[in-house]
């Protein structure tokens, strides 16, 4: 906002809007910087440079000689347009490093070449000083030098001077204050004056600048991974995946304030904020709420969210960040995909290309030291309390930047995981690890690469536990990291990126990588016990239909020449997508007598109406099957998870609407399940619109029934983007749809 329109005398009048913005930022930072540092380091002092300005000894006499700024125009409209920051809602000057920008200064008198000189000081950080590189003195040169702080006089007209200012491509990212120093000298001691500009300046990473570490060469990729305010996060299972639309909203005012404030709280040094690897790790840790580090989101998979918001009820990152800043506490509640979404928002806000990545059948082994183990009792029932975790899906992030801190060859996408699962290398923070290092098994590279490699590689082993607690490994359960995907560029479809993380299973390259990684991690795998004869064949079939009913079949065939008795257990459990079970829903226990060459089967049928009331809203159903041949000891086991098909949801609006006008969104929901949908809630959100409060359905939606709801939205920012609707009820959650809306100024 130009100072011409907002200036006031320092001794009276209403405060400027920019001052209110600055005060809000300071209040937010004081909320977030709650650590008592007494005795550990020098106490935090806000703007120590600014406090010293009254002690600089600038002459107060010869006032008529002072070259005194009376108006400073930061040329925000043209600078922000050139720096690709026009969409940010904050009214401040927001620029990107390594790219010139203009400042026009109106002085109290004519500028006299040869007698008057101008210098700028940009101040950033928690304890700004020149020794720390956070007080930057910028002086005039004949022409701008790329990669350095400096300015040239691009235009001088009487009292008005326009400066063309440059910053280096490795400048510190964050909030800056600007001081303008002038010196007049003519045959006597210099006469100095210092002016503090009241408007804060935000300097961001620059993915458009080829010498910036975060440079993205493709304009299409920049639009997708830096500028797109909405996207898709893939949930569900490998067999039945579905996209969850999300409003990243990185240009909302609260997102910029939150991103800079989280960096302030992270305690990384001011100079470290120039390094995207350190900034990304700090943001990753800042999103993660633990007892020792009160981050943005508290994670929970309990199914009980009465003291907060259920993870699936959130539709946007700005809502979560606003709640965090308001309460100064970890927001209740989130899960891996909400935490990855907020991380994407914060990184895009700062100018780092980022995306959410989903890995199906993701294992959790903090150091790739052993197999993922699952257990059955002596009577064939699953012992899930002993199992290691294999998640139906797990969502983490990728950020794009070069790695000058690592040997050559590791530039590009870097993986990071903000979700608090297990400690990795002693801290609950993960990444950024080069995706190329994960692909190649270069786990010595650090940055929690072992943790991420373990999520994608290795295999599961099935154990049977006898009545004395002794265990025997009897079967390999298959590999983990079944699929890796993200939103494709420019469309709402899914892109398979598994090849960037791991070689095709069974290939020569895959075997070599696993062998190398195993040596680096001292990996140990158990010996599988083999039965004397394996003359019985097993085949598990079935699953969940569109109505939610389940039918599971274990087919057993005796291919040998002797009769066999086979004991079988089939069970269905309510389970979370993390692989943990909560309750047994139904079981079938049987013993099959099989003559040579005969086939028989055991069937478990479970109607949706039978289990839906026992299942938590955000849980799934997992089947456990085990069979054992009495005569030979041959064993078979199978585990499979199922998630409900979503009801059909649509949202429609006018394709174009005028800024400031209301638009009506019509939502259509059809219940495709075989049970009624109760306690339904619809929520609408999206960049550029003000949402109406969530709509609670007045009645349950019967099987096959279709309903419509109308929601009024107020537009607040021009542009083309998506409006997102979510539907959650007692039976199913994360039902979502989106439509494109163009908001025009006239």
C-alpha positions in Angstrom: 0.0 0.0 0.0 1.6 3.3 -1.1 2.7 5.7 1.6 1.1 8.6 -0.2 -2.2 7.2 0.5 -1.5 6.1 4.1 1.1 8.5 5.6 0.4 10.3 8.8 2.3 12.7 11.1 4.2 10.8 13.7 2.7 12.8 16.5 -0.9 12.3 15.9 -3.7 10.8 13.7 -4.9 7.3 13.1 -2.5 4.5 12.8 -1.8 3.3 9.2 -3.2 0.1 8.0 0.4 -1.1 7.4 1.2 -0.4 11.0 -1.8 -2.5 12.1 -0.5 -5.3 9.9 3.0 -5.0 11.5 1.4 -5.1 14.9 -0.6 -8.1 14.1 2.5 -9.9 12.9 4.4 -9.0 16.1 1.4 -10.2 18.2 1.4 -13.5 16.3 5.1 -13.9 16.8 4.9 -13.2 20.5 2.2 -15.8 20.7 4.4 -18.4 19.0 7.7 -17.5 20.5 6.8 -18.7 24.0 10.2 -20.4 24.9 12.0 -19.0 28.0 15.6 -18.6 26.8 16.9 -17.1 30.0 20.3 -18.6 30.8 20.5 -20.5 27.5 21.3 -17.7 25.1 21.0 -14.0 24.8 17.4 -13.0 25.5 15.4 -12.3 22.3 15.2 -8.5 21.6 12.8 -7.3 19.0 14.4 -5.1 16.4 17.6 -4.2 18.2 18.8 -2.4 15.1 15.8 -0.1 15.2 16.4 0.6 18.9 19.9 1.7 18.1 18.8 4.4 15.6 18.3 7.0 18.3 21.9 6.5 19.4 23.7 6.9 16.0 24.5 10.5 16.6 23.0 11.9 13.4 23.2 15.7 13.5 20.0 17.5 14.4 21.4 20.8 13.3 21.6 22.0 9.7 18.1 20.7 9.3 17.7 22.6 6.0 20.4 20.4 4.5 18.8 17.1 5.4 17.7 15.0 2.5 14.6 13.7 4.2 12.1 11.2 2.7 8.6 12.5 2.9 7.0 9.7 0.9 8.3 6.2 0.1 6.5 4.4 -2.7 7.4 0.7 -2.7 5.7 0.4 -6.1 3.8 -2.6 -4.9 1.4 -3.2 -7.9 4.2 -3.4 -10.5 6.8 -5.1 -8.3 4.3 -7.7 -7.1 3.2 -8.4 -10.7 6.7 -8.8 -11.9 7.6 -11.0 -8.9 4.6 -13.3 -9.3 3.2 -12.3 -5.9 0.2 -10.3 -6.9 -2.2 -13.0 -5.5 -1.0 -12.7 -1.9 -3.7 -11.1 0.3 -1.2 -9.3 2.6 -1.0 -5.7 1.5 2.8 -5.5 1.9 5.5 -5.5 -0.7 6.2 -9.2 -1.3 9.2 -9.9 -3.6 11.4 -12.8 -4.6 15.1 -12.9 -4.1 17.5 -12.5 -7.0 15.1 -10.3 -9.0 15.3 -6.5 -9.2 12.5 -4.3 -7.8 11.8 -0.5 -7.7 11.4 2.0 -4.9 10.4 5.6 -5.5 11.3 8.2 -2.8 10.0 11.7 -2.7 12.3 14.0 -0.7 11.8 17.3 1.1 14.1 19.0 -1.4 15.7 18.4 -4.8 18.3 15.6 -4.9 21.7 17.0 -5.7 24.0 14.7 -7.6 27.6 14.7 -6.1 26.5 16.2 -2.8 23.7 13.8 -1.7 24.1 10.1 -1.3 21.5 7.4 -0.4 22.0 4.0 1.2 19.4 1.4 2.2 19.5 -1.0 5.1 17.3 -4.1 5.1 16.8 -5.6 8.5 15.6 -9.2 9.2 15.8 -11.9 11.8 15.3 -12.1 15.6 18.6 -10.4 16.6 19.5 -8.4 13.6 23.2 -7.4 13.2 25.7 -6.9 10.4 27.9 -9.6 11.9 25.1 -12.2 11.5 24.3 -11.0 8.0 20.8 -9.9 9.0 21.5 -6.1 8.7 22.2 -5.6 5.0 23.7 -2.3 3.9 22.8 -1.7 0.2 24.7 1.0 -1.6 24.5 2.6 -5.0 26.5 1.3 -7.9 26.9 2.3 -11.6 24.8 -0.7 -12.6 23.2 -3.7 -10.8 25.4 -6.7 -10.2 23.5 -9.9 -10.5 23.7 -12.0 -7.4 24.5 -9.1 -5.1 22.7 -6.5 -3.0 22.9 -3.1 -4.6 20.9 -0.4 -6.3 21.1 2.1 -9.2 19.4 5.4 -9.7 17.0 4.6 -12.6 15.3 8.0 -12.5 15.9 11.3 -10.9 13.4 14.2 -11.3 13.8 17.1 -8.8 12.7 15.8 -5.4 11.7 12.3 -6.7 14.2 9.5 -7.1 13.6 6.0 -8.3 15.9 3.2 -7.2 16.3 -0.1 -9.0 17.3 -2.5 -6.2 18.7 -6.0 -6.5 19.1 -8.9 -4.0 21.2 -12.0 -4.2 19.8 -15.4 -5.1 20.8 -16.7 -1.7 19.3 -13.9 0.3 17.7 -14.7 3.7 14.0 -15.4 3.3 11.5 -13.7 5.6 10.2 -10.4 6.9 12.4 -7.3 6.4 12.3 -3.7 7.8 13.6 -1.0 5.5 15.7 2.0 6.7 16.7 4.8 4.3 19.9 6.7 5.2 20.8 9.9 3.4 24.0 11.9 3.6 24.6 15.5 2.4 28.2 16.7 2.2 29.6 20.0 0.8 32.8 21.5 2.2 31.8 20.6 5.8 31.0 17.6 8.0 28.4 15.3 6.5 24.8 15.8 7.5 23.0 12.5 7.9 19.4 11.5 8.2 17.8 8.1 8.8 14.2 7.2 7.9 12.4 4.1 9.0 9.8 2.9 6.5 6.7 1.7 8.3 5.8 -1.0 5.9 7.3 -4.5 6.3 8.7 -6.2 3.2 8.6 -10.0 2.7 11.3 -11.6 0.6 10.6 -15.1 -0.7 12.4 -17.9 -2.5 12.3 -17.5 -6.3 11.5 -20.6 -8.4 11.6 -18.3 -11.5 15.3 -17.3 -11.0 17.7 -19.8 -12.5 20.4 -19.2 -9.9 18.1 -19.7 -7.0 18.4 -23.2 -5.4 14.6 -23.6 -5.7 14.5 -22.8 -9.5 11.9 -24.7 -11.5 12.6 -24.6 -15.2 9.1 -25.5 -16.5 6.4 -22.8 -16.3 3.8 -25.6 -16.3 5.4 -27.1 -13.2 5.6 -23.7 -11.5 1.9 -23.2 -12.0 1.2 -26.6 -10.5 3.6 -26.8 -7.6 4.0 -23.1 -6.6 0.9 -21.2 -7.8 -2.0 -23.7 -7.7 -4.2 -23.0 -4.6 -6.1 -26.3 -4.8 -5.1 -29.8 -5.4 -5.8 -33.5 -4.8 -4.5 -35.9 -2.1 -5.0 -39.6 -2.8 -6.5 -41.7 0.1 -8.2 -45.1 0.4 -6.2 -48.2 -0.5 -4.2 -49.4 -3.4 -7.2 -51.5 -4.7 -9.7 -48.7 -4.2 -8.0 -45.2 -4.1 -9.9 -41.9 -4.3 -8.8 -38.2 -4.5 -9.5 -35.8 -1.6 -9.7 -32.2 -3.0 -7.9 -29.7 -0.7 -7.7 -25.9 -0.5 -4.0 -25.1 0.0 -4.8 -21.4 0.0 -1.1 -20.4 0.2 -1.9 -16.8 -0.8 -4.2 -16.2 2.2 -2.8 -13.6 4.6 -2.7 -16.0 7.5 -0.5 -18.5 5.6 2.3 -16.0 5.0 2.3 -14.8 8.6 2.2 -18.4 9.9 5.1 -19.5 7.6 7.4 -16.7 8.7 6.4 -17.1 12.4 7.1 -20.8 12.4 10.6 -20.1 11.0 11.0 -17.5 13.9 10.0 -20.1 16.4 12.2 -22.8 14.9 15.4 -21.1 16.2 17.3 -21.8 13.0 19.8 -19.0 12.6 19.0 -16.0 10.4 21.5 -17.0 7.7 20.1 -20.5 7.6 16.9 -19.2 6.2 18.6 -18.7 2.9 19.0 -22.5 2.6 15.9 -24.3 1.4 17.0 -27.6 2.9 17.1 -26.1 6.4 13.9 -24.1 5.9 12.1 -27.2 4.7 13.2 -29.2 7.7 12.2 -26.4 10.0 8.7 -26.2 8.5 8.4 -30.0 8.6 9.2 -29.9 12.3 7.0 -26.9 12.9 3.9 -28.7 11.5 4.5 -31.7 13.8 3.0 -31.3 17.2 4.8 -33.3 20.0 5.1 -32.6 23.7 8.5 -31.2 23.2 7.7 -29.1 20.2 4.3 -27.5 20.0 3.7 -27.6 16.3 0.7 -26.7 14.2 -1.3 -30.0 14.2 -1.9 -32.7 16.8 -2.3 -36.0 15.1 -4.9 -38.6 16.2 -6.3 -41.8 14.8 -8.4 -42.7 17.8 -11.8 -42.0 16.1 -12.8 -39.9 19.1 -12.5 -36.2 18.3 -15.1 -34.6 20.6 -12.6 -32.1 22.0 -11.6 -30.8 18.6 -12.3 -31.2 14.9 -12.2 -34.6 13.3 -9.3 -34.8 10.8 -11.7 -35.4 7.9 -13.7 -32.3 8.7 -11.0 -29.9 7.6 -11.2 -28.6 4.0 -8.3 -26.1 3.9 -4.9 -25.2 5.3 -5.8 -21.5 6.0 -8.5 -22.7 8.5 -6.0 -24.9 10.4 -3.3 -22.2 10.4 -5.8 -19.5 11.6 -6.9 -21.8 14.5 -3.2 -22.4 15.4 -2.4 -18.7 15.5 -5.5 -17.9 17.5 -5.1 -20.6 20.2 -1.2 -20.9 20.3 -1.8 -24.7 20.6 -1.5 -27.7 18.3 -4.8 -27.8 16.3 -7.0 -30.8 17.1 -6.9 -33.0 15.0 -5.1 -34.1 11.9 -3.7 -37.1 10.2 -0.8 -37.7 7.8 -2.7 -36.2 4.8 -3.8 -33.0 6.6 -0.3 -32.5 7.9 1.2 -33.0 4.4 -1.4 -30.6 3.0 -0.5 -27.8 5.5 3.2 -28.4 4.8 2.6 -28.0 1.1 0.8 -24.7 1.8 3.6 -23.3 3.9 6.3 -24.3 1.4 4.4 -22.8 -1.5 3.8 -19.7 0.5 7.5 -19.3 0.9 8.1 -19.9 -2.8 9.3 -23.6 -2.7 7.7 -26.0 -5.2 5.9 -28.7 -3.2 3.4 -31.5 -3.6 1.7 -34.2 -1.5 2.7 -37.8 -2.3 0.8 -40.9 -1.3 2.4 -44.3 -0.7 0.1 -47.3 -0.5 1.0 -50.3 1.7 3.5 -48.0 3.5 5.6 -49.7 6.2 6.9 -48.1 9.4 10.4 -49.3 10.3 12.4 -46.4 11.5 15.8 -47.6 10.2 15.2 -50.5 7.7 16.6 -52.9 10.2 14.2 -55.8 9.8 11.1 -57.3 8.2 7.5 -56.0 8.9 6.1 -58.7 11.2 2.5 -60.0 11.6 1.4 -62.6 14.1 -1.1 -65.4 14.5 -1.8 -67.5 17.7 -1.6 -71.3 18.0 -5.4 -71.4 17.3 -5.0 -69.4 14.1 -6.5 -66.1 15.4 -4.6 -62.9 14.5 -2.4 -61.4 17.3 -2.7 -57.8 16.0 -1.3 -56.3 19.2 2.1 -57.8 18.3 2.1 -56.6 14.7 4.3 -54.0 13.0 2.4 -51.3 11.1 1.6 -51.4 7.4 -0.6 -48.5 6.5 -3.2 -48.7 3.8 -1.8 -45.4 2.7 0.6 -42.8 4.0 1.0 -39.2 2.7 4.2 -37.2 2.9 5.7 -34.3 0.9 8.1 -33.6 -1.8 9.9 -30.2 -2.2 12.0 -29.3 -5.3 15.4 -27.7 -4.9 19.1 -28.3 -5.5 21.4 -29.8 -2.9 24.7 -27.9 -2.7 25.1 -29.4 0.8 25.4 -32.9 -0.7 27.6 -34.6 -3.3 26.5 -34.0 -6.9 23.5 -35.9 -8.3 20.9 -35.3 -5.6 19.1 -32.2 -6.9 15.4 -32.3 -7.7 12.6 -33.7 -5.6 13.3 -34.1 -1.9 11.1 -36.2 0.4 10.0 -35.1 3.8 7.5 -36.5 6.2 5.8 -34.2 8.8 3.6 -36.8 10.4 4.7 -37.9 14.0 5.1 -41.7 13.6 8.3 -42.8 15.1 11.6 -41.2 15.9 14.1 -41.1 13.0 17.7 -40.5 14.0 16.6 -39.4 17.5 14.0 -36.8 16.5 10.4 -36.8 15.3 11.3 -35.1 12.0 11.9 -36.6 8.7 13.8 -35.2 5.6 14.4 -33.6 3.3 16.0 -36.7 1.7 16.7 -36.8 -2.0 14.3 -39.0 -3.8 17.3 -40.1 -6.0 19.1 -41.3 -2.9 16.0 -43.4 -1.9 15.9 -44.9 -5.4 19.5 -45.8 -5.4 19.7 -47.0 -1.8 22.2 -44.3 -0.9 21.1 -44.3 2.7 24.5 -42.9 4.0 23.3 -39.6 2.7 21.4 -38.9 5.9 18.3 -36.7 6.2 16.3 -39.7 7.4 16.7 -41.5 4.1 16.7 -44.8 6.0 13.3 -44.1 7.4 11.8 -43.1 4.0 13.5 -46.1 2.3 12.0 -48.4 4.8 8.5 -47.1 4.1 8.8 -48.2 0.5 11.0 -51.3 0.6 11.3 -54.6 2.3 8.7 -57.3 3.0 6.4 -58.6 5.6 6.8 -61.9 7.4 4.0 -64.0 9.1 4.7 -65.6 12.5 2.8 -68.1 14.5 3.0 -67.9 18.3 2.6 -71.0 20.4 1.0 -71.3 23.9 4.5 -70.6 25.5 5.1 -67.4 23.5 7.6 -68.9 21.2 7.4 -67.7 17.6 8.1 -69.4 14.2 8.2 -67.5 10.9 6.2 -69.6 8.4 5.5 -67.4 5.4 6.5 -64.2 3.6 3.6 -61.8 3.3 4.7 -59.8 0.2 6.5 -56.5 -0.3 5.5 -53.1 1.0 5.3 -49.8 -0.8 2.9 -51.1 -3.4 2.3 -47.8 -5.3 3.3 -44.2 -5.1 1.2 -41.4 -6.6 0.6 -37.7 -6.7 -1.7 -35.3 -8.6 -0.7 -35.0 -12.2 0.3 -31.6 -13.6 -2.5 -29.6 -15.0 -5.3 -32.2 -14.4 -7.2 -33.7 -11.5 -6.0 -37.2 -12.3 -3.5 -39.4 -10.5 0.1 -39.8 -11.6 2.1 -42.9 -10.8 5.6 -41.9 -9.6 6.7 -45.2 -8.0 9.5 -45.5 -10.6 11.2 -42.4 -9.0 11.4 -44.2 -5.6 12.0 -47.8 -6.4 13.0 -50.1 -9.3 10.5 -52.6 -10.6 10.1 -55.6 -8.2 12.4 -58.5 -9.0 14.6 -56.6 -11.4 18.4 -56.7 -11.2 18.5 -53.1 -10.2 16.0 -53.6 -7.3 18.0 -56.5 -6.0 21.3 -54.5 -6.1 19.7 -51.6 -4.3 18.2 -53.8 -1.6 21.5 -55.5 -1.0 23.3 -52.2 -0.7 20.7 -50.7 1.6 20.7 -53.8 3.8 24.5 -53.5 4.3 24.2 -49.9 5.2 21.4 -50.6 7.8 22.7 -54.0 9.2 19.4 -55.5 8.1 18.4 -58.9 9.5 15.7 -61.1 8.0 14.3 -64.2 9.7 14.5 -67.8 8.3 11.2 -69.1 7.0 10.2 -72.5 8.4 9.3 -74.9 5.6 6.8 -77.8 6.1 7.7 -81.3 5.0 5.0 -81.4 2.3 3.2 -78.6 0.5 0.4 -80.5 -1.2 -2.5 -78.2 -0.4 -3.2 -75.0 -2.4 -4.9 -71.9 -1.0 -6.7 -69.1 -2.8 -8.4 -66.1 -1.1 -11.1 -64.3 -3.1 -13.9 -61.8 -2.6 -14.1 -58.3 -1.1 -16.6 -55.5 -0.6 -19.3 -54.5 -3.1 -20.5 -51.0 -3.9 -23.3 -51.3 -1.3 -20.8 -52.1 1.4 -21.5 -55.8 1.8 -18.6 -58.1 2.3 -18.1 -61.7 1.0 -14.8 -63.5 1.6 -13.9 -67.0 0.3 -10.9 -69.2 1.0 -10.7 -71.9 -1.6 -8.6 -75.0 -0.4 -7.5 -77.7 -2.9 -5.8 -81.0 -2.0 -3.4 -81.6 -4.9 -1.7 -84.5 -3.2 -2.4 -88.3 -3.0 -3.3 -88.4 0.7 -6.3 -87.1 2.6 -5.8 -83.8 4.5 -7.6 -82.0 7.4 -7.3 -78.3 7.2 -8.2 -75.9 10.0 -9.3 -72.5 8.9 -10.0 -69.1 10.5 -11.7 -66.2 8.6 -12.2 -63.0 10.5 -13.3 -59.4 9.8 -12.1 -56.6 12.0 -12.8 -52.9 12.2 -9.5 -51.2 11.5 -7.9 -47.8 10.9 -6.0 -47.1 7.7 -2.8 -47.3 9.9 -3.3 -51.1 10.1 -4.4 -51.1 13.7 -7.6 -53.0 14.6 -10.3 -52.0 17.0 -12.9 -54.7 17.1 -13.7 -58.2 15.7 -16.8 -57.8 13.6 -17.4 -61.5 12.6 -15.5 -64.7 12.3 -15.9 -68.2 10.8 -13.9 -71.1 12.2 -14.0 -74.4 10.3 -12.2 -77.7 9.7 -12.2 -79.1 6.1 -11.7 -82.8 5.4 -10.2 -83.1 1.9 -9.8 -86.3 0.0 -7.0 -86.4 -2.6 -7.7 -84.0 -5.6 -10.7 -82.5 -3.9 -11.6 -78.8 -3.5 -13.6 -77.1 -0.7 -14.0 -73.6 0.6 -14.9 -71.5 3.7 -17.1 -68.4 3.2 -17.6 -65.3 5.5 -20.4 -63.0 4.6 -20.9 -59.7 6.4 -23.7 -57.3 5.5 -23.0 -53.5 5.7 -25.9 -53.2 8.1 -24.3 -55.7 10.4 -21.0 -53.9 11.0 -21.6 -50.2 10.1 -22.8 -49.4 13.7 -19.7 -51.1 15.2 -17.2 -49.3 12.9 -15.9 -45.8 13.7 -16.5 -43.2 11.0 -12.9 -43.1 9.6 -12.1 -46.8 10.0 -12.1 -49.6 7.5 -12.6 -53.4 7.5 -9.7 -55.8 7.4 -9.9 -59.5 6.8 -7.5 -62.0 8.4 -7.3 -65.5 7.1 -5.2 -68.3 8.4 -5.2 -72.0 7.6 -3.1 -75.0 8.7 -2.8 -78.5 7.5 -2.8 -80.9 10.5 -0.8 -83.7 9.0 2.1 -81.7 7.5 2.1 -78.4 9.3 1.7 -76.4 6.1 0.3 -72.9 6.8 -1.2 -70.1 4.8 -2.2 -66.6 5.8 -3.7 -63.6 4.0 -4.5 -60.0 5.1 -6.6 -57.5 3.1 -8.2 -54.1 3.9 -11.4 -52.8 2.4 -12.9 -49.3 2.5 -16.4 -48.3 1.7 -17.3 -46.9 -1.7 -18.2 -43.2 -1.4 -21.7 -41.9 -2.1 -22.0 -39.9 -5.3 -21.3 -36.2 -4.6 -21.5 -33.2 -7.1 -21.2 -29.5 -6.8 -22.2 -27.0 -9.4 -22.0 -23.2 -9.6 -22.2 -20.5 -12.3 -18.9 -20.7 -14.3 -18.3 -17.0 -13.9 -19.3 -14.5 -11.2 -18.4 -10.9 -10.4 -16.1 -10.1 -7.4 -18.0 -9.2 -4.3 -21.3 -10.8 -5.5 -22.8 -13.9 -4.0 -22.9 -17.2 -5.9 -25.1 -20.1 -5.2 -23.5 -23.6 -5.1 -25.9 -26.5 -5.7 -24.8 -29.8 -4.1 -26.2 -33.1 -5.1 -25.7 -36.3 -3.0 -26.8 -39.8 -3.8 -26.5 -42.6 -1.3 -25.1 -45.6 -3.1 -24.6 -47.7 0.1 -27.1 -50.3 1.4 -27.5 -48.4 4.7 -28.9 -45.0 5.6 -26.5 -42.1 6.0 -27.1 -40.3 9.3 -25.8 -37.1 10.9 -24.6 -35.8 7.6 -22.7 -32.5 7.3 -21.7 -30.6 4.1 -18.9 -28.0 4.1 -17.9 -25.7 1.2 -14.6 -23.9 0.9 -12.2 -22.6 -1.7 -9.7 -19.8 -2.5 -11.3 -16.5 -3.2 -14.7 -17.3 -1.5 -16.1 -16.8 2.0 -17.9 -20.0 2.9 -21.2 -20.3 4.7 -21.1 -22.3 7.9 -21.4 -26.0 7.4 -24.8 -27.4 6.5 -26.2 -30.1 8.7 -28.6 -32.4 6.9 -32.0 -32.4 8.6 -32.8 -36.0 7.9 -31.0 -39.2 7.1 -30.4 -40.2 3.4 -31.9 -43.6 2.6 -30.2 -46.1 0.3 -30.6 -45.0 -3.3 -32.0 -41.6 -2.3 -30.7 -38.4 -3.9 -30.9 -35.0 -2.2 -29.9 -31.4 -3.1 -28.7 -28.6 -1.0 -28.0 -24.9 -2.0 -25.2 -23.0 -0.3 -24.6 -19.2 -0.8 -21.0 -18.1 -1.2 -19.5 -14.6 -1.1 -16.6 -13.9 -3.5 -13.6 -12.0 -2.1 -10.7 -12.4 -4.6 -10.6 -12.4 -8.4 -9.2 -15.4 -10.2 -9.9 -18.9 -11.6 -10.0 -21.6 -9.0 -11.9 -24.4 -7.5 -14.8 -24.6 -5.0 -14.6 -27.7 -2.9 -17.4 -29.5 -1.1 -17.0 -32.2 1.5 -19.5 -34.6 3.0 -19.1 -36.5 6.2 -21.6 -38.6 8.2 -21.6 -41.3 10.8 -21.1 -44.1 8.3 -18.5 -42.6 5.9 -16.2 -39.6 5.6 -13.9 -37.8 3.2 -16.5 -37.7 0.5 -15.6 -34.7 -1.7 -16.1 -33.0 -5.0 -15.0 -29.8 -6.7 -15.9 -27.4 -9.5 -14.1 -24.6 -11.2 -15.2 -21.0 -10.6 -14.0 -17.9 -12.3 -14.3 -14.7 -10.3 -13.9 -11.5 -12.3 -13.6 -7.9 -11.2 -16.4 -6.6 -13.5 
